[in-house]
């Protein structure tokens, strides 16, 4: 510890979101639709920058996970470098429980996304998610600040600066992404429950701040 004690001083960073300054816009076939905070989306804020924005094509990547042995890989066959990925919560039900819990962690999903050159993430909220944690409760949670400890280099823990913005979309907003996609929202959730890897380019571009 410090000064002959068992205590150590740990620098922390507090992150508070400002909803009125946040925005998510989805553009399809030249038509832009601005989503509403709390109704369509929420954000947790950036641990490394007080103000950041991106605009890029959106690629769906299933659960957004890859097992260490490579037998399950939602990123297989899709180009996500410089793009925003849309991913479901959780991990394939067929995986062993400990591995599934590990890969479901936000930290691990962001790490995998960074390794593939992703610049932004949209988390898709499903009917199954809503049974576990109703969307209104998720929105309430964003009102509380989050904390990160800072390393000696000043970088916050579990932060991935290359991934500029992350947001969570409600069920309705998530479904709208797939209106003209190769698979419907119903098919997406069905195949996810069947632990089928799935990834493809969506016909939309997202702008996030």
TORKOL-4160 file (C-alpha; in steps of 0.2 Angstrom, whole numbers, padded with zeros to 4 digits, m for minus):
209
<pt num="1" X="0000" Y="0000" Z="0000"/>
<pt num="2" X="0005" Y="0018" Z="0001"/>
<pt num="3" X="0013" Y="0027" Z="0016"/>
<pt num="4" X="0015" Y="0011" Z="0026"/>
<pt num="5" X="m0004" Y="0007" Z="0025"/>
<pt num="6" X="m0014" Y="m0006" Z="0016"/>
<pt num="7" X="m0023" Y="0007" Z="0006"/>
<pt num="8" X="m0020" Y="0012" Z="m0013"/>
<pt num="9" X="m0026" Y="0028" Z="m0021"/>
<pt num="10" X="m0035" Y="0024" Z="m0037"/>
<pt num="11" X="m0039" Y="0038" Z="m0050"/>
<pt num="12" X="m0057" Y="0036" Z="m0056"/>
<pt num="13" X="m0067" Y="0044" Z="m0071"/>
<pt num="14" X="m0085" Y="0048" Z="m0069"/>
<pt num="15" X="m0095" Y="0047" Z="m0086"/>
<pt num="16" X="m0112" Y="0056" Z="m0086"/>
<pt num="17" X="m0123" Y="0055" Z="m0102"/>
<pt num="18" X="m0132" Y="0071" Z="m0108"/>
<pt num="19" X="m0147" Y="0064" Z="m0118"/>
<pt num="20" X="m0152" Y="0081" Z="m0126"/>
<pt num="21" X="m0135" Y="0081" Z="m0135"/>
<pt num="22" X="m0136" Y="0063" Z="m0141"/>
<pt num="23" X="m0143" Y="0058" Z="m0157"/>
<pt num="24" X="m0145" Y="0042" Z="m0168"/>
<pt num="25" X="m0151" Y="0044" Z="m0186"/>
<pt num="26" X="m0154" Y="0029" Z="m0198"/>
<pt num="27" X="m0154" Y="0032" Z="m0217"/>
<pt num="28" X="m0161" Y="0020" Z="m0229"/>
<pt num="29" X="m0163" Y="0024" Z="m0248"/>
<pt num="30" X="m0159" Y="0042" Z="m0245"/>
<pt num="31" X="m0173" Y="0044" Z="m0232"/>
<pt num="32" X="m0166" Y="0049" Z="m0214"/>
<pt num="33" X="m0176" Y="0044" Z="m0198"/>
<pt num="34" X="m0170" Y="0052" Z="m0182"/>
<pt num="35" X="m0173" Y="0041" Z="m0167"/>
<pt num="36" X="m0180" Y="0047" Z="m0150"/>
<pt num="37" X="m0170" Y="0046" Z="m0134"/>
<pt num="38" X="m0178" Y="0034" Z="m0122"/>
<pt num="39" X="m0191" Y="0028" Z="m0134"/>
<pt num="40" X="m0180" Y="0021" Z="m0148"/>
<pt num="41" X="m0162" Y="0022" Z="m0141"/>
<pt num="42" X="m0151" Y="0025" Z="m0126"/>
<pt num="43" X="m0132" Y="0028" Z="m0124"/>
<pt num="44" X="m0120" Y="0025" Z="m0110"/>
<pt num="45" X="m0107" Y="0038" Z="m0115"/>
<pt num="46" X="m0089" Y="0038" Z="m0120"/>
<pt num="47" X="m0076" Y="0034" Z="m0107"/>
<pt num="48" X="m0062" Y="0043" Z="m0118"/>
<pt num="49" X="m0070" Y="0058" Z="m0126"/>
<pt num="50" X="m0084" Y="0071" Z="m0120"/>
<pt num="51" X="m0090" Y="0073" Z="m0138"/>
<pt num="52" X="m0089" Y="0061" Z="m0152"/>
<pt num="53" X="m0099" Y="0057" Z="m0168"/>
<pt num="54" X="m0098" Y="0044" Z="m0182"/>
<pt num="55" X="m0107" Y="0040" Z="m0198"/>
<pt num="56" X="m0105" Y="0023" Z="m0207"/>
<pt num="57" X="m0114" Y="0008" Z="m0215"/>
<pt num="58" X="m0122" Y="m0004" Z="m0203"/>
<pt num="59" X="m0118" Y="m0023" Z="m0203"/>
<pt num="60" X="m0128" Y="m0036" Z="m0194"/>
<pt num="61" X="m0116" Y="m0048" Z="m0184"/>
<pt num="62" X="m0128" Y="m0059" Z="m0175"/>
<pt num="63" X="m0123" Y="m0060" Z="m0157"/>
<pt num="64" X="m0106" Y="m0052" Z="m0162"/>
<pt num="65" X="m0096" Y="m0066" Z="m0154"/>
<pt num="66" X="m0082" Y="m0078" Z="m0159"/>
<pt num="67" X="m0077" Y="m0093" Z="m0149"/>
<pt num="68" X="m0059" Y="m0096" Z="m0145"/>
<pt num="69" X="m0058" Y="m0112" Z="m0156"/>
<pt num="70" X="m0067" Y="m0102" Z="m0171"/>
<pt num="71" X="m0081" Y="m0115" Z="m0172"/>
<pt num="72" X="m0093" Y="m0101" Z="m0170"/>
<pt num="73" X="m0090" Y="m0085" Z="m0178"/>
<pt num="74" X="m0103" Y="m0071" Z="m0182"/>
<pt num="75" X="m0090" Y="m0061" Z="m0191"/>
<pt num="76" X="m0086" Y="m0075" Z="m0203"/>
<pt num="77" X="m0088" Y="m0069" Z="m0221"/>
<pt num="78" X="m0092" Y="m0051" Z="m0218"/>
<pt num="79" X="m0082" Y="m0035" Z="m0220"/>
<pt num="80" X="m0085" Y="m0023" Z="m0205"/>
<pt num="81" X="m0069" Y="m0013" Z="m0205"/>
<pt num="82" X="m0073" Y="0006" Z="m0203"/>
<pt num="83" X="m0092" Y="0001" Z="m0201"/>
<pt num="84" X="m0105" Y="0001" Z="m0187"/>
<pt num="85" X="m0110" Y="m0017" Z="m0182"/>
<pt num="86" X="m0128" Y="m0021" Z="m0175"/>
<pt num="87" X="m0127" Y="m0036" Z="m0163"/>
<pt num="88" X="m0139" Y="m0045" Z="m0152"/>
<pt num="89" X="m0137" Y="m0046" Z="m0133"/>
<pt num="90" X="m0130" Y="m0062" Z="m0125"/>
<pt num="91" X="m0122" Y="m0077" Z="m0134"/>
<pt num="92" X="m0127" Y="m0093" Z="m0143"/>
<pt num="93" X="m0138" Y="m0104" Z="m0131"/>
<pt num="94" X="m0129" Y="m0119" Z="m0137"/>
<pt num="95" X="m0112" Y="m0114" Z="m0129"/>
<pt num="96" X="m0107" Y="m0120" Z="m0112"/>
<pt num="97" X="m0113" Y="m0109" Z="m0099"/>
<pt num="98" X="m0097" Y="m0102" Z="m0093"/>
<pt num="99" X="m0091" Y="m0098" Z="m0110"/>
<pt num="100" X="m0107" Y="m0091" Z="m0115"/>
<pt num="101" X="m0107" Y="m0079" Z="m0100"/>
<pt num="102" X="m0089" Y="m0074" Z="m0104"/>
<pt num="103" X="m0093" Y="m0070" Z="m0122"/>
<pt num="104" X="m0109" Y="m0061" Z="m0118"/>
<pt num="105" X="m0099" Y="m0048" Z="m0108"/>
<pt num="106" X="m0099" Y="m0030" Z="m0116"/>
<pt num="107" X="m0080" Y="m0030" Z="m0113"/>
<pt num="108" X="m0077" Y="m0045" Z="m0124"/>
<pt num="109" X="m0089" Y="m0040" Z="m0137"/>
<pt num="110" X="m0081" Y="m0023" Z="m0139"/>
<pt num="111" X="m0064" Y="m0032" Z="m0139"/>
<pt num="112" X="m0069" Y="m0043" Z="m0153"/>
<pt num="113" X="m0077" Y="m0029" Z="m0163"/>
<pt num="114" X="m0061" Y="m0018" Z="m0161"/>
<pt num="115" X="m0051" Y="m0033" Z="m0168"/>
<pt num="116" X="m0061" Y="m0032" Z="m0184"/>
<pt num="117" X="m0059" Y="m0013" Z="m0186"/>
<pt num="118" X="m0077" Y="m0008" Z="m0180"/>
<pt num="119" X="m0080" Y="0010" Z="m0176"/>
<pt num="120" X="m0097" Y="0009" Z="m0168"/>
<pt num="121" X="m0109" Y="m0003" Z="m0161"/>
<pt num="122" X="m0128" Y="m0004" Z="m0160"/>
<pt num="123" X="m0135" Y="m0017" Z="m0147"/>
<pt num="124" X="m0152" Y="m0024" Z="m0152"/>
<pt num="125" X="m0165" Y="m0027" Z="m0139"/>
<pt num="126" X="m0176" Y="m0042" Z="m0141"/>
<pt num="127" X="m0192" Y="m0048" Z="m0134"/>
<pt num="128" X="m0182" Y="m0061" Z="m0124"/>
<pt num="129" X="m0171" Y="m0046" Z="m0117"/>
<pt num="130" X="m0187" Y="m0037" Z="m0112"/>
<pt num="131" X="m0193" Y="m0051" Z="m0102"/>
<pt num="132" X="m0177" Y="m0051" Z="m0092"/>
<pt num="133" X="m0176" Y="m0032" Z="m0090"/>
<pt num="134" X="m0190" Y="m0021" Z="m0096"/>
<pt num="135" X="m0185" Y="m0007" Z="m0108"/>
<pt num="136" X="m0191" Y="0007" Z="m0096"/>
<pt num="137" X="m0179" Y="0000" Z="m0083"/>
<pt num="138" X="m0165" Y="0001" Z="m0095"/>
<pt num="139" X="m0169" Y="0019" Z="m0099"/>
<pt num="140" X="m0169" Y="0023" Z="m0080"/>
<pt num="141" X="m0152" Y="0016" Z="m0078"/>
<pt num="142" X="m0144" Y="0028" Z="m0090"/>
<pt num="143" X="m0148" Y="0042" Z="m0078"/>
<pt num="144" X="m0134" Y="0035" Z="m0066"/>
<pt num="145" X="m0116" Y="0039" Z="m0070"/>
<pt num="146" X="m0104" Y="0026" Z="m0073"/>
<pt num="147" X="m0086" Y="0024" Z="m0067"/>
<pt num="148" X="m0069" Y="0018" Z="m0074"/>
<pt num="149" X="m0053" Y="0017" Z="m0065"/>
<pt num="150" X="m0038" Y="0025" Z="m0075"/>
<pt num="151" X="m0022" Y="0015" Z="m0078"/>
<pt num="152" X="m0005" Y="0023" Z="m0076"/>
<pt num="153" X="m0006" Y="0029" Z="m0095"/>
<pt num="154" X="m0023" Y="0038" Z="m0091"/>
<pt num="155" X="m0033" Y="0026" Z="m0101"/>
<pt num="156" X="m0049" Y="0021" Z="m0093"/>
<pt num="157" X="m0052" Y="0002" Z="m0089"/>
<pt num="158" X="m0062" Y="m0008" Z="m0102"/>
<pt num="159" X="m0062" Y="0006" Z="m0114"/>
<pt num="160" X="m0059" Y="0004" Z="m0133"/>
<pt num="161" X="m0055" Y="0021" Z="m0140"/>
<pt num="162" X="m0056" Y="0015" Z="m0158"/>
<pt num="163" X="m0075" Y="0011" Z="m0156"/>
<pt num="164" X="m0081" Y="0029" Z="m0155"/>
<pt num="165" X="m0100" Y="0027" Z="m0151"/>
<pt num="166" X="m0111" Y="0013" Z="m0144"/>
<pt num="167" X="m0130" Y="0013" Z="m0142"/>
<pt num="168" X="m0144" Y="0002" Z="m0137"/>
<pt num="169" X="m0159" Y="0001" Z="m0148"/>
<pt num="170" X="m0177" Y="m0004" Z="m0142"/>
<pt num="171" X="m0186" Y="m0018" Z="m0149"/>
<pt num="172" X="m0196" Y="m0007" Z="m0161"/>
<pt num="173" X="m0181" Y="0002" Z="m0167"/>
<pt num="174" X="m0171" Y="m0014" Z="m0169"/>
<pt num="175" X="m0185" Y="m0022" Z="m0180"/>
<pt num="176" X="m0185" Y="m0007" Z="m0191"/>
<pt num="177" X="m0167" Y="m0010" Z="m0196"/>
<pt num="178" X="m0173" Y="m0026" Z="m0205"/>
<pt num="179" X="m0188" Y="m0020" Z="m0215"/>
<pt num="180" X="m0178" Y="m0022" Z="m0231"/>
<pt num="181" X="m0164" Y="m0034" Z="m0225"/>
<pt num="182" X="m0160" Y="m0051" Z="m0232"/>
<pt num="183" X="m0169" Y="m0059" Z="m0216"/>
<pt num="184" X="m0184" Y="m0052" Z="m0206"/>
<pt num="185" X="m0182" Y="m0048" Z="m0187"/>
<pt num="186" X="m0193" Y="m0063" Z="m0183"/>
<pt num="187" X="m0180" Y="m0074" Z="m0193"/>
<pt num="188" X="m0166" Y="m0066" Z="m0185"/>
<pt num="189" X="m0172" Y="m0070" Z="m0167"/>
<pt num="190" X="m0177" Y="m0088" Z="m0172"/>
<pt num="191" X="m0160" Y="m0092" Z="m0179"/>
<pt num="192" X="m0151" Y="m0083" Z="m0164"/>
<pt num="193" X="m0161" Y="m0095" Z="m0153"/>
<pt num="194" X="m0155" Y="m0110" Z="m0164"/>
<pt num="195" X="m0137" Y="m0104" Z="m0162"/>
<pt num="196" X="m0134" Y="m0101" Z="m0180"/>
<pt num="197" X="m0120" Y="m0089" Z="m0185"/>
<pt num="198" X="m0127" Y="m0074" Z="m0195"/>
<pt num="199" X="m0119" Y="m0059" Z="m0203"/>
<pt num="200" X="m0123" Y="m0048" Z="m0217"/>
<pt num="201" X="m0123" Y="m0030" Z="m0223"/>
<pt num="202" X="m0139" Y="m0020" Z="m0219"/>
<pt num="203" X="m0146" Y="m0008" Z="m0232"/>
<pt num="204" X="m0144" Y="0007" Z="m0219"/>
<pt num="205" X="m0132" Y="0019" Z="m0214"/>
<pt num="206" X="m0131" Y="0026" Z="m0196"/>
<pt num="207" X="m0126" Y="0042" Z="m0189"/>
<pt num="208" X="m0122" Y="0043" Z="m0170"/>
<pt num="209" X="m0117" Y="0056" Z="m0158"/>
